[in-house]
């Protein structure tokens, strides 16, 4: 029996630009993702999350009164968060290194730079479907494992219980 | 050992938390994401958004032009433009705005006020590119302004005024 694909997937778009929201909705629709809610900023998105389950979130970074970083932090760490494990794709024109790192440290699953293309958006979603990330919980962070690549010159401490077991850190 | 308490991390593998899709749905979903039919539908969707996106960019360019010396407004407008201009087919407008945002962000991080002349050059180039419908000079102007920004930022980092 074949699966339902994206038929039942509940998605939330958080973006203050109405044109970008329309474009994202249209692109998701073309892949068969139809159950989509929208919010214009992080604060409104939290309200939506409280009332409606969301299994995939696409969020912008720069929004007022609550931006995408703060929203992501809320989703990952608030005791009121309905789903701290929900995949979050941050889509932003703010591609400066420090902003991407801030997004990563807030707990985003994927980062997509604007201008967006259908191919890049679908690749990020495919990555989430195909290779779901492990999560890490420590005093200062909760979110997807930030070590995506194992480098030979990594000089930091190996602190996780599983570090010496076989772990897919890609 | 320093005696400092380590921030011990707990590792939660993907099979220990609810996934976005059930396994049998995931295969179907991947097929959809990678299919030629989806790509074709997405291309149509992008095409349909082109005209409204372009109109929105032109409205933001108007805001940028009116922002004058208000650097917060300049940055906000330029940021909106860089986000959607290239999607709306205005490649040069997008790249010039990206360059302006990069410059203003770097200056802000250095605790400096952006040079009004550098900002004005970018704003006028964005306005010209938007009004001329990308006249072919865009790549040259973008390259020149990128070099100017690199020189300015490089000079500041090297301690020159």
Interface residues (C-beta under 8 A of the other chain):
Chain A: X1 X2 X3 X4 X5 X6 X7 X8 X9 X17 X19 X20 X22 X23 X26 X27 X29 X30 X31 X32 X55 X56 X62 X83 X85 X86 X87 X92 X93 X94 X96 X98 X114 X115 X116 X117 X118 X119 X122 X125 X126 X128 X129 X130 X132 X133 X134 X135 X136 X137 X138 X139 X140 X141 X145 X157 X159 X160 X161 X162 X167
Chain B: X6 X7 X8 X9 X10 X11 X12 X13 X14 X17 X18 X19 X20 X21 X22 X23 X24 X25 X26 X27 X28 X29 X30 X31 X32 X33 X34 X38 X39 X41 X42 X43 X44 X45 X46 X48 X49 X52 X53 X56 X79 X80 X82 X83 X84 X85 X86 X87 X94 X98 X101 X102 X105 X106 X109
